[in-house]
Amino acid sequence: MIGHLRRPARRAVTLAAALALGMGGAVVPVTTAAAHHTTPAPDYDVAPATGGRGTYSEQQLATNGQGGFPNYRIPALTVTNSGAVLASYDGRPTGADSPGPNSILQRRSDDDGVTWGPQEVVAGGRTTAPIEGYSDPSYIVDRETGTIFNFHVKSYDQGFWGSQPGTDPTARNVIQANVSSSTDDGRTWTHRTITAEVTGDLGARSRFASSGQGIQLKYGQYAGRLLQQYTIINAAGAVQAVSVYSDDHGATWKVGTPVGTGMDENKTVELSDGRVMLNSRDSAGSKYRKVAYSTDGGVTYGPVTIDTELPDPTNNGSIVRAYPNAPQGSAEAKVLLFSNAASQSARVNGTVRVSYDDGETWPVAKVFQAGGMAYSTLATLADGTIGLLYEPDGGNGGIRFAKLDMDWILAAPSDRPGDITIAAASVTSPTPAGGWKVGDVVSYSFTVTNLSDAVTTVSPTGDLQQFDPAQSTPNCRYRNLGPRATYTCTSARHTITQADVDAGHFTPRTTWTSTSGTTVTTVEHSGPSVNLGGPGNILVSGVHTNPKDAYAVGDVLEFAYTVNNISTAGTRVVPTGNLVNLDPAQYSRNCRYLSLAALASYTCTFAHHVVTQEDLDRGSFTPDTTWTSTSGTTVTVVELDGPAVELPSAAAPALDVRASTRCLAGTAYVAVTAQNTGAEAVDVTLRTPYGERTVAAVQPGRSAYQSFSARSSAVDEGTAVAAAGSQEVDATFGASACA
C-alpha cells in the first residue's frame, strides 16, 4: 500500500438547521463558522443537521483475545491535521490496569473511520522482569504545528493508588507521567517522562493523565495553549483534578492549581466566551458529573458543583465542541457534545447529548448502546461526521468505533415503520495461533435493533456466507421482528481468500433491508475488519515527508516507510530499491529490521533520493522498493512502487542584464546591472574579465550592481555575465580608453 496524506479544507457551516431542530423549531440567528487564527488551523466542524433520519454505524477495532492481547481497554480518539483518524487504547496482557505490563496501541484510518489499518504499538510494555507498563492514553493535536501528543501512564511496580511521593523517573514505586509525540501524522513517536514537570506539590504521591483527549484553546490571550487533564492524589490523600498546560507547543509543560476533592478522570472544553469548563467523574459517589470553570486558561478553577442533568455511574466520559472553528461568542461556539454511560446504577445506557448553551442545559440525548458501555470518547471528523470510540459490554467487550452524524443524534425515537440500526458487530472466532491463512473461516456476530413501534422483517446481503437468505440457510434474516426488539445473528461466515491475504485484511460490506408493510428501509454497514497474515506476512506503506512547491537538481526527497508485521510470528525484514540508505547491502544506515516482533511495526526515515536533471525532465520520481520478510523458513516478498513524487521545476530565474564602461580619475571601469524580472528572490553573481561579485537575495524588480575596475586606463570590448541558479545571461560592453 502507498500512504497518502490528505489535508482537507476546514468545514465552514451554519447551524440554523441544527439549532432549529434541537430547540423546537425556534429560529436562532447564527453566523458562518470561521477560524479565529490568522493562520488557519485545520480543525473540523460537524456538518449541520438537515432534518433527516441520519446515519449510525460501528465496527470493532480491538477484540479481546485477538491481536496479541487478552484484554483491551481505555479508548482515546483524535483527528490529525491531515484528516487521519487515530484510535488509541491499552493492550493489557494481564487484563489489569497499571502497574500491569500494558502497551499503548493505535489504529489509523485515512478515510474518516470507514476502514482501519493494522494495530500498531505507540509505547510497548515489558512483560518480563523488571516489568514496565504504559496505560491510559489521551491525545492532543497542536493545530498550529501539527504535532500529536499521546499522554499516558508509565508504571513499574506501583499503580495509581499505590504510588509514593517523588519525581525520580527511575523510581519503581512512583507512577510516572509520560508523553509520546509525533511530527509525522502519528506514524512514529518519541517519548519522554514529564513527572517532575506535572508535579506541582512534591508531597503529592500519584498522578495520571485522564484518558481520551485534551484540548487546544482558541480564544483570547490563551489561544494556542494546550491543556491535558490529570487526576492526582495530594499529600493529604485527596483525589483532585488539575490541568497540565503548555504555551510553547509542548516543549515544556506546567501544572495548574488542583481543584476539588473526590474527583477522578476529568475533561475540559473551551466555552463560547473563552472560559474553560472542567467536567469530571465523581469518585465521591454522587452519581452525577462534577463541573468547575476557569477564567485563566485552565490554571485555576472556581467552585466545584454537581450537574444533575448528567447522571453518571462513576465513569469516564467525553465533552467536545461540535463547531471548534466557530467565532467567539457565536451560537455555534455554544454547541457541545457529551458522551457517557447515562446511568446511576451501572455502566450501561451509552448516550450522546447536545447542549446549545455552553453546557448549562442538555436538551437532546440519544442512546447509542442500551446495554453495557463503559468509557467513551468523541471527536469531530474531517467529513463532518462524529467519531465515537467506546468500550462495549461495560468495559469487557474490547474497543468499538461508531460513526454518526448530527441528524442521527437529533432524530426523535423513530415513528417510521421499519427503522433499524446495526447495534453491534464483532468477530467471534479467535485468531489462529499461526495467523489467518487462505481457507480459514472467520465467524461474525451482528446485532440488529428495530427502532420503530411496528413489526418488520430484516433481510441482509453482503460478502459473507450463511448471511444472505437468497443464497444460503442458515442466514441472518429475521421475520417479524417486534417493535423495539433486538436480535443477534451468529451464523455469518467468511472464508479467507488469497486476495484477502494479499490485501492484508478483510472488511465485510453488508446491506440490511427492513420491510414493514409497504415501507422499505436499507442500512449499510461495514466491519469489523480482521488483519491477516501467516508467518512473515507484512504490510508496507510509504510517504514522502518533505514536499515542496518546486524542485531543483540536488534537492533531497525524504521518505518514511512503515512496516507492519501482521502475523503472530517474529520476522526479519530486508529492503532493496532505488533509494539511498535503504538497502543494508549498500548502506550501513538502512531500513533493515533484524527481529520484528509479532504484530509489531517500525518506521524507517533514513531512505532518500537526490533529485537529478533526468528526474526534472521526466517530471516525477517514483521509489521502487522490495521488502523481503523471512520468518523461519517462510519468505514473503512485498513490492512497493511509490509514493510517486511530482517534481515541478522551480521557475527559471529571469534577468535583464546591462553592461557599460566609464572612466573615473583616469581609470576604466565596467559597470554591470542585472535586474531580477522573475517572481522570486534570487542570488545573482556578476562576472567580468576584471572580477566577480555575488549579491544575495535580490528581490523581484530589484537589481544587482557592481562597477569593476580594469586597473588601467583602457578596456577592450568584452562580455559581462549575470548568473542566477543554472541560468546565465550575457551582456556585451564596448572598448573604452580614458584620457
C-alpha positions in Angstrom: 0.0 0.0 0.0 1.0 3.6 -0.6 0.3 6.1 2.2 -1.2 9.4 1.2 -1.7 12.3 3.5 -4.8 14.3 3.0 -5.3 17.9 4.1 -9.0 18.6 3.9 -10.3 22.1 4.0 -12.0 23.1 7.2 -15.7 22.9 7.0 -17.5 26.3 7.2 -21.0 25.8 8.4 -24.2 27.5 9.5 -26.1 26.0 12.4 -29.6 27.2 11.7 -31.0 23.8 10.8 -29.4 22.1 13.8 -30.5 24.8 16.2 -34.0 24.9 14.9 -34.4 21.1 15.2 -32.8 21.0 18.6 -34.8 23.9 20.1 -38.3 23.0 19.0 -38.1 24.8 15.6 -37.1 28.2 17.1 -35.0 30.2 14.6 -31.8 31.4 16.2 -29.6 34.0 14.4 -26.2 32.5 13.6 -23.1 33.4 11.7 -20.9 31.4 9.5 -18.2 29.5 11.4 -14.7 30.7 10.6 -11.3 30.3 12.1 -10.2 33.0 14.6 -6.5 32.4 14.0 -4.7 34.5 11.3 -3.1 31.2 10.3 -6.0 28.8 9.8 -5.8 25.7 12.0 -7.3 22.6 10.2 -9.9 21.8 12.8 -13.1 20.0 11.9 -16.8 21.1 12.4 -19.8 18.8 12.5 -22.0 19.0 9.4 -25.2 20.8 10.2 -28.4 18.8 10.6 -30.7 18.5 7.6 -33.8 17.1 9.3 -33.2 13.6 8.0 -33.0 10.4 10.0 -29.2 10.5 10.0 -26.7 7.6 10.0 -25.1 5.5 12.6 -22.6 2.6 12.0 -20.0 0.9 14.1 -17.2 -1.6 13.9 -15.0 -3.5 16.4 -11.4 -2.2 16.4 -10.0 -4.5 19.1 -11.5 -7.8 20.2 -10.3 -9.4 23.5 -8.1 -12.4 22.8 -7.2 -11.3 19.3 -4.3 -9.2 18.1 -1.9 -10.4 20.7 -3.6 -9.2 23.9 -6.3 -10.9 26.0 -7.9 -7.6 27.0 -8.3 -4.1 25.5 -9.5 -1.1 27.4 -9.3 2.8 27.7 -10.1 4.5 24.4 -8.6 7.7 23.1 -9.5 9.3 19.8 -8.3 12.2 17.7 -8.1 13.6 14.1 -4.8 14.8 12.8 -4.1 17.9 10.7 -4.2 15.7 7.6 -7.7 14.3 8.5 -6.5 10.9 9.6 -8.4 9.4 12.5 -6.2 7.9 15.3 -7.7 5.5 17.8 -5.5 4.5 20.8 -6.2 2.2 23.7 -4.5 -0.2 26.2 -3.4 -3.7 25.3 -3.4 -5.5 28.6 -1.6 -8.8 28.9 -3.0 -9.5 32.4 -6.3 -7.7 31.9 -5.4 -5.2 34.7 -4.7 -1.5 35.0 -1.3 -0.2 35.9 1.1 -1.5 37.1 0.3 -4.2 34.6 2.8 -4.6 31.7 0.4 -2.8 29.4 1.1 -1.3 26.0 -0.3 1.8 24.3 -1.7 0.7 20.9 -3.0 2.6 17.9 -5.0 2.0 14.8 -5.3 4.6 11.9 -8.0 5.4 9.4 -7.3 7.5 6.3 -10.9 7.5 5.1 -12.8 9.1 8.1 -13.2 5.9 10.0 -14.6 3.7 7.3 -11.6 1.3 7.2 -8.7 0.9 9.6 -5.1 0.0 9.3 -3.4 -2.7 11.4 -2.8 -2.4 15.2 0.5 -0.6 15.9 2.4 0.0 19.1 3.0 3.6 20.4 4.6 2.6 23.6 5.3 -1.1 24.3 5.3 -2.6 27.8 7.7 -5.3 29.1 6.2 -8.5 30.5 9.4 -9.9 31.8 11.2 -8.7 35.0 11.7 -5.9 35.6 8.2 -5.2 34.2 7.3 -1.9 32.6 3.8 -0.8 31.5 2.1 2.0 29.7 -1.6 2.7 30.2 -4.5 5.2 29.8 -3.8 7.1 26.6 -5.0 10.6 25.8 -4.4 12.6 22.6 -3.8 16.3 21.9 -3.2 17.6 18.4 -1.5 21.0 18.2 -3.4 22.5 15.3 -0.8 25.2 14.8 2.2 22.9 14.4 0.6 19.5 13.6 2.4 17.8 16.4 0.4 15.0 18.0 0.8 14.1 21.7 -0.2 10.8 23.4 -0.2 11.2 27.2 -0.2 8.1 29.3 0.9 6.4 32.5 4.3 4.8 32.7 4.4 2.3 35.6 6.9 0.0 37.1 5.9 -1.6 40.4 3.0 0.6 41.6 -0.2 1.9 40.1 -2.2 5.0 40.8 -3.3 4.0 44.3 0.0 2.5 45.5 2.4 5.2 44.1 4.6 7.1 46.5 5.7 10.7 46.6 8.6 11.6 44.3 9.5 12.6 40.7 12.6 10.5 40.0 11.9 9.0 36.6 13.7 5.7 37.6 11.9 5.2 40.9 10.0 2.0 40.6 7.5 2.8 43.4 6.4 6.1 41.7 3.8 6.1 38.9 5.3 8.2 36.1 3.7 10.7 33.6 4.8 10.0 30.1 4.1 11.8 26.8 4.8 10.5 23.3 4.9 13.0 20.5 4.7 12.6 16.7 5.6 15.1 14.0 4.7 12.8 11.1 1.0 12.5 11.5 1.1 9.8 14.1 3.4 7.3 12.2 6.4 7.5 14.5 6.8 8.6 18.1 9.4 10.0 20.5 8.9 9.5 24.2 9.7 11.4 27.4 8.9 11.3 31.1 7.4 14.6 32.5 6.7 13.6 36.0 8.7 16.4 37.5 7.0 19.0 35.2 3.5 18.0 36.1 4.0 17.6 39.8 3.3 20.9 41.5 3.4 19.7 45.0 6.2 17.3 45.9 4.1 15.9 48.6 1.6 14.6 46.0 2.0 10.8 45.6 0.3 10.0 42.4 -0.9 11.3 39.1 -2.3 10.1 35.8 -3.5 11.7 32.5 -7.3 11.4 32.1 -7.8 9.2 29.1 -9.5 10.3 25.9 -8.5 13.7 24.5 -7.1 17.0 25.7 -7.8 20.4 24.0 -6.1 23.4 22.5 -7.6 26.8 23.4 -8.7 29.1 20.5 -9.9 32.4 22.0 -8.3 35.4 23.7 -5.0 35.7 25.4 -4.6 32.0 25.9 -5.2 31.0 22.3 -2.9 28.2 21.3 -2.5 26.8 24.8 -2.5 23.0 25.1 -4.5 21.5 28.0 -4.3 18.0 29.3 -6.2 17.0 32.3 -4.7 14.9 35.2 -6.0 13.3 38.3 -3.7 13.4 41.3 -3.6 12.2 44.9 -2.3 15.1 47.0 -0.3 15.0 50.2 -3.4 14.7 52.3 -4.7 11.8 50.2 -7.5 13.7 48.4 -8.2 12.9 44.8 -8.1 16.1 42.8 -8.3 17.3 39.2 -5.7 19.6 37.6 -4.8 21.0 34.2 -1.4 20.5 32.8 -0.7 23.0 30.1 1.9 24.2 27.5 2.3 27.6 25.9 5.3 26.6 23.8 3.7 23.9 21.6 4.7 21.1 24.0 8.3 21.9 24.5 7.6 22.3 28.2 4.6 21.6 30.4 3.4 23.4 33.5 0.9 22.4 36.1 -2.1 24.5 37.4 -3.7 24.5 40.8 -5.5 21.3 41.8 -9.3 21.6 42.3 -11.9 19.7 44.2 -11.9 16.5 46.3 -13.4 13.2 45.3 -12.5 14.0 41.7 -11.3 11.5 39.1 -10.9 11.3 35.3 -11.9 14.7 34.1 -12.1 16.6 30.8 -12.2 20.2 29.7 -13.9 22.2 26.9 -13.5 25.8 25.9 -16.8 27.7 26.1 -18.0 30.4 23.7 -16.8 33.2 26.0 -13.3 31.8 26.4 -13.8 30.2 29.8 -12.8 26.6 30.3 -15.3 24.2 31.8 -14.0 21.1 33.6 -16.3 18.1 33.6 -15.3 15.3 36.0 -16.2 11.8 37.1 -17.1 11.9 40.8 -15.3 9.3 42.9 -17.2 10.6 46.0 -20.3 8.8 44.7 -22.8 11.5 43.9 -23.7 9.5 40.7 -23.6 12.8 38.7 -20.9 14.7 36.9 -18.9 17.4 38.6 -18.3 20.8 36.9 -16.0 23.8 37.6 -15.0 26.8 35.5 -11.7 28.6 34.8 -11.2 32.2 33.6 -7.4 32.0 33.3 -7.0 29.3 30.6 -7.2 26.3 33.0 -4.6 27.4 35.5 -7.1 27.8 38.3 -10.8 26.8 38.7 -13.7 28.1 40.7 -16.0 26.1 43.0 -16.9 22.5 42.0 -20.6 21.9 41.6 -22.8 18.9 40.7 -24.6 18.8 37.3 -27.8 16.9 38.0 -28.6 16.8 34.2 -25.7 14.5 33.7 -26.2 11.2 35.6 -23.1 9.0 35.7 -22.2 5.7 37.4 -18.6 6.9 38.4 -17.2 6.5 34.9 -15.1 8.3 32.3 -16.9 10.4 29.8 -16.2 12.9 27.0 -17.1 16.5 26.2 -16.2 18.3 22.9 -17.2 21.3 20.8 -19.4 20.5 17.8 -18.0 23.5 15.9 -14.4 24.2 17.0 -13.9 26.7 14.3 -16.8 28.9 15.4 -16.1 32.6 16.2 -16.0 33.5 19.9 -19.4 34.4 21.2 -21.3 32.8 18.3 -24.3 30.4 18.6 -22.2 27.7 17.0 -19.5 28.1 19.7 -22.0 27.3 22.4 -22.8 23.8 21.0 -21.3 21.0 22.9 -21.4 17.2 22.6 -21.2 14.9 25.6 -21.0 11.1 25.9 -21.1 8.8 28.9 -23.0 5.9 30.5 -26.2 7.8 31.4 -27.0 5.6 34.5 -26.6 5.9 38.2 -26.5 2.2 38.8 -24.2 0.6 36.3 -22.0 1.2 33.3 -24.9 0.9 30.8 -27.0 3.1 28.6 -24.3 4.8 26.5 -25.7 8.2 25.5 -24.7 11.2 23.4 -26.0 14.6 24.4 -26.2 18.0 22.8 -26.1 21.4 24.6 -26.8 24.7 22.8 -25.8 27.0 25.7 -22.3 26.1 26.8 -23.4 23.1 28.9 -25.9 25.0 31.0 -28.6 22.6 29.8 -28.6 19.3 27.8 -32.0 19.1 26.0 -31.0 16.4 23.5 -30.0 12.9 24.4 -29.7 9.8 22.1 -28.8 6.3 23.3 -26.2 4.6 21.2 -25.7 1.5 23.3 -28.5 0.5 25.6 -26.6 -2.4 27.1 -23.2 -2.4 28.8 -21.0 0.7 27.9 -18.1 2.0 30.0 -15.5 4.6 28.8 -16.2 6.6 25.7 -14.5 9.5 23.8 -15.7 11.8 21.0 -14.1 13.5 18.1 -15.4 15.6 15.1 -14.2 14.1 11.8 -13.0 15.7 8.6 -16.1 14.6 6.7 -18.4 16.4 9.1 -19.5 13.3 11.0 -18.8 12.4 14.6 -16.4 9.7 15.8 -17.2 7.8 19.0 -14.7 5.3 20.4 -16.1 3.3 23.3 -15.9 0.1 25.5 -18.9 -2.2 24.8 -20.2 -4.7 27.3 -19.4 -2.4 30.3 -15.7 -2.5 29.6 -15.4 -6.2 28.8 -16.0 -6.1 25.1 -12.8 -4.6 23.7 -12.8 -1.4 21.7 -15.5 -0.3 19.3 -15.7 2.7 16.9 -19.0 4.3 16.0 -19.6 6.9 13.2 -22.6 9.1 13.5 -24.0 12.4 12.4 -26.0 15.3 13.9 -29.1 14.2 12.1 -28.9 10.8 13.9 -28.5 12.5 17.3 -31.3 14.9 16.8 -33.8 12.4 15.3 -36.6 11.6 17.7 -37.3 8.0 18.5 -38.4 6.5 15.2 -42.1 6.8 14.2 -41.2 5.4 10.8 -42.1 1.7 10.4 -39.0 -0.5 9.9 -36.3 1.9 11.0 -33.4 -0.3 12.2 -29.8 0.0 13.4 -26.9 -2.4 13.5 -26.3 -2.1 17.2 -23.2 -4.3 17.3 -20.9 -6.3 15.1 -17.9 -8.4 16.1 -15.6 -11.2 15.0 -16.4 -14.2 17.2 -13.6 -16.6 16.1 -10.2 -16.2 17.8 -7.1 -15.5 15.7 -5.4 -18.8 14.9 -2.0 -19.4 16.5 -0.2 -19.1 13.2 -2.3 -16.2 12.0 -5.1 -16.3 9.4 -4.4 -18.1 6.1 -6.2 -19.0 2.9 -9.2 -21.3 3.7 -9.6 -20.2 7.3 -13.2 -19.3 8.3 -13.9 -16.1 10.2 -17.2 -16.1 12.2 -19.2 -12.9 12.7 -21.9 -11.7 15.0 -24.4 -8.9 14.1 -27.0 -7.4 16.5 -29.9 -5.6 14.9 -32.4 -3.4 16.7 -35.9 -2.3 15.5 -36.1 1.4 16.4 -39.8 1.7 15.5 -43.1 0.7 17.0 -44.0 -1.5 14.1 -43.2 -5.1 13.3 -40.6 -5.5 10.5 -38.7 -8.2 8.5 -35.0 -7.8 8.2 -33.1 -9.3 5.3 -29.3 -8.7 4.7 -27.0 -9.1 1.7 -23.2 -8.8 1.6 -19.9 -10.6 1.0 -20.4 -13.2 3.8 -21.6 -16.8 3.8 -24.6 -18.1 5.8 -25.8 -14.5 5.7 -28.0 -13.7 2.7 -31.3 -15.6 2.7 -31.3 -15.7 -1.1 -28.0 -17.7 -1.0 -28.0 -20.0 2.0 -29.6 -21.5 5.0 -28.9 -20.7 7.8 -28.7 -16.9 7.3 -29.2 -13.6 9.1 -32.8 -12.9 8.0 -35.3 -12.2 10.8 -39.0 -12.4 10.0 -41.4 -10.3 12.1 -39.0 -8.5 14.4 -41.2 -6.9 17.1 -41.4 -3.2 18.0 -38.2 -2.0 19.8 -36.9 -5.6 19.7 -33.4 -6.8 19.1 -31.9 -10.0 17.6 -28.4 -11.3 17.2 -27.2 -13.4 14.2 -24.2 -15.6 14.7 -24.3 -17.7 11.5 -22.3 -15.3 9.3 -19.0 -16.6 7.9 -16.2 -15.6 5.6 -13.6 -17.9 4.1 -10.2 -16.2 3.8 -9.1 -15.9 0.2 -5.7 -15.2 -1.4 -6.9 -11.8 -2.3 -7.7 -11.1 1.4 -4.2 -12.2 2.4 -2.6 -10.0 -0.3 -4.7 -7.0 0.9 -3.7 -7.8 4.5 -7.2 -7.5 5.8 -10.8 -8.4 5.2 -13.7 -6.0 6.0 -17.3 -7.2 5.3 -19.6 -4.9 3.4 -23.3 -5.5 4.3 -26.7 -4.1 3.4 -29.7 -4.7 5.6 -33.2 -4.3 4.2 -36.1 -3.7 6.6 -39.6 -4.2 5.3 -42.5 -3.1 7.4 -45.8 -3.1 5.5 -45.1 -1.0 2.4 -42.2 0.8 4.0 -38.7 -0.4 2.9 -35.6 0.9 4.7 -32.0 0.0 3.9 -29.0 0.3 6.2 -25.4 -0.2 5.0 -22.8 -1.4 7.5 -19.1 -2.2 7.2 -16.8 -4.0 9.5 -15.4 -5.2 11.7 -12.1 -5.9 9.9 -9.7 -8.7 10.5 -5.9 -8.4 9.9 -4.5 -11.3 8.0 -1.1 -12.8 7.8 0.8 -16.0 8.2 4.4 -16.1 9.4 6.3 -13.3 7.8 3.3 -11.6 6.3 3.9 -7.8 6.3 2.2 -4.6 5.2 4.4 -1.8 3.9 3.4 1.8 3.3 5.5 4.8 2.4 5.1 8.5 2.5 7.1 11.4 1.1 7.9 13.5 4.2 9.3 16.8 2.9 7.2 18.0 -0.1 8.0 21.3 -1.8 6.2 23.5 -4.3 9.1 23.3 -6.7 12.3 21.3 -7.1 15.8 21.7 -8.4 18.7 19.4 -9.1 20.3 18.4 -5.8 17.2 18.6 -3.7 16.7 15.7 -1.4 13.4 13.7 -1.3 12.9 12.1 2.1 10.7 9.1 2.6 9.3 7.3 5.6 8.4 3.6 5.3 6.2 1.8 7.9 6.3 -1.9 8.1 3.6 -3.8 10.0 4.1 -7.4 10.9 0.5 -8.7 10.7 1.4 -12.2 11.7 1.7 -13.8 15.1 5.4 -14.8 14.4 8.5 -12.7 14.5 10.2 -11.9 11.2 13.3 -10.3 9.6 12.7 -7.5 7.1 15.3 -6.6 4.4 14.5 -3.9 1.8 16.2 -3.2 -1.5 15.4 -0.4 -4.0 16.5 2.8 -5.7 16.9 4.9 -2.6 19.9 5.9 -0.6 20.1 4.5 3.0 17.5 1.7 2.2 19.4 -1.5 1.3 21.7 -2.9 4.0 23.9 -4.4 1.3 24.8 -0.9 0.2 24.5 1.4 3.2 25.4 1.0 6.8 22.5 3.2 7.7 19.4 1.4 6.2 15.9 0.2 6.7 16.5 -3.4 7.7 14.9 -4.7 10.8 16.5 -7.9 12.2 13.8 -9.1 14.5 10.4 -7.6 14.2 8.1 -9.0 16.8 4.7 -10.5 16.1 2.1 -7.8 15.4 4.7 -5.1 15.8 5.6 -2.3 13.4 8.5 0.0 12.7 9.0 3.2 10.7 12.3 3.9 8.9 13.0 7.6 8.0 16.5 7.2 6.6 15.7 6.5 2.9 16.0 9.4 0.5 16.7 10.3 -3.2 18.7 13.2 -4.6 16.9 14.9 -7.5 18.6 14.7 -10.9 18.1 16.6 -14.1 16.7 13.4 -15.5 14.0 13.4 -12.8 13.1 17.0 -13.5 12.9 16.3 -17.3 10.6 13.4 -16.5 8.6 15.5 -14.1 8.5 12.9 -11.3 10.4 10.3 -9.3 9.0 7.0 -8.1 10.7 4.9 -5.5 10.9 1.2 -6.5 11.3 -0.9 -3.4 11.2 -4.6 -2.5 10.8 -5.8 1.1 11.7 -9.4 1.9 10.3 -10.8 5.1 11.9 -14.0 6.5 10.1 -15.8 9.3 11.7 -19.2 9.9 11.6 -20.9 6.6 8.8 -18.7 5.2 9.9 -15.9 2.9 7.4 -13.2 1.8 8.2 -10.6 -0.7 6.3 -7.3 -0.9 7.0 -5.0 -3.8 6.1 -1.3 -3.4 6.2 1.3 -6.1 5.9 4.7 -4.6 4.9 7.0 -3.2 5.4 8.9 -6.5 6.6 12.5 -6.2 5.6 15.0 -8.8 8.6 17.3 -9.5 7.5 20.7 -10.8 10.7 22.7 -11.6 11.3 25.9 -9.9 10.6 28.8 -12.3 13.8 29.7 -14.1 15.2 33.0 -12.8 14.6 35.9 -15.2 17.3 38.5 -15.5 17.7 41.7 -17.6 21.4 42.5 -17.8 23.2 45.7 -19.0 26.9 46.4 -19.1 28.7 49.7 -19.9 32.1 51.3 -19.5 33.1 54.6 -17.9 36.1 56.5 -16.7 36.9 57.8 -13.3 40.1 59.6 -12.4 41.8 58.2 -15.5 40.8 54.5 -14.7 38.5 52.5 -16.8 35.5 50.6 -15.2 33.0 48.1 -16.4 29.6 48.7 -14.8 27.1 45.7 -14.7 23.5 45.9 -13.7 21.2 42.7 -13.5 17.6 43.3 -12.7 15.5 40.4 -11.3 12.4 40.3 -13.6 11.2 37.0 -12.1 8.7 36.3 -9.3 11.0 35.2 -6.5 14.2 36.4 -4.8 17.4 35.0 -6.3 21.1 35.2 -5.6 22.8 36.9 -8.6 26.5 36.6 -9.5 28.0 39.2 -11.7 31.2 38.3 -13.7 33.6 40.2 -15.9 37.2 39.8 -17.0 38.0 42.1 -14.1 36.3 40.2 -11.3 33.0 38.9 -9.9 30.6 39.6 -7.1 27.6 37.8 -5.7 24.6 39.7 -4.4 22.3 37.6 -2.2 18.5 37.5 -2.3 17.8 40.1 -5.0 14.1 40.7 -4.7 11.8 40.8 -7.7 12.1 44.1 -9.6 15.3 45.0 -7.8 18.8 44.9 -9.3 22.3 43.6 -8.5 25.0 46.2 -9.4 28.8 46.3 -9.4 31.4 48.6 -11.1 34.6 46.6 -11.8 37.9 48.4 -12.1 40.1 47.5 -15.0 43.1 48.9 -13.1 44.2 50.6 -16.3 43.2 53.5 -18.4 41.6 51.3 -21.1 39.4 48.2 -21.6 38.8 46.1 -24.7 35.4 45.1 -26.0 34.1 42.2 -23.9 31.3 40.3 -22.2 29.8 40.5 -18.8 27.8 37.6 -17.4 25.0 37.6 -14.7 24.1 34.2 -13.3 21.2 33.1 -11.1 20.8 29.4 -10.4 21.6 27.5 -13.6 20.7 30.5 -15.8 23.4 32.8 -17.2 22.7 36.0 -19.2 25.4 37.8 -21.2 25.7 41.5 -22.0 28.5 43.0 -24.1 30.4 46.2 -23.5 32.5 48.3 -25.8 36.1 49.2 -25.8 37.0 52.4 -23.9 40.1 54.5 -23.3 40.4 57.1 -20.6 42.5 60.2 -21.1 
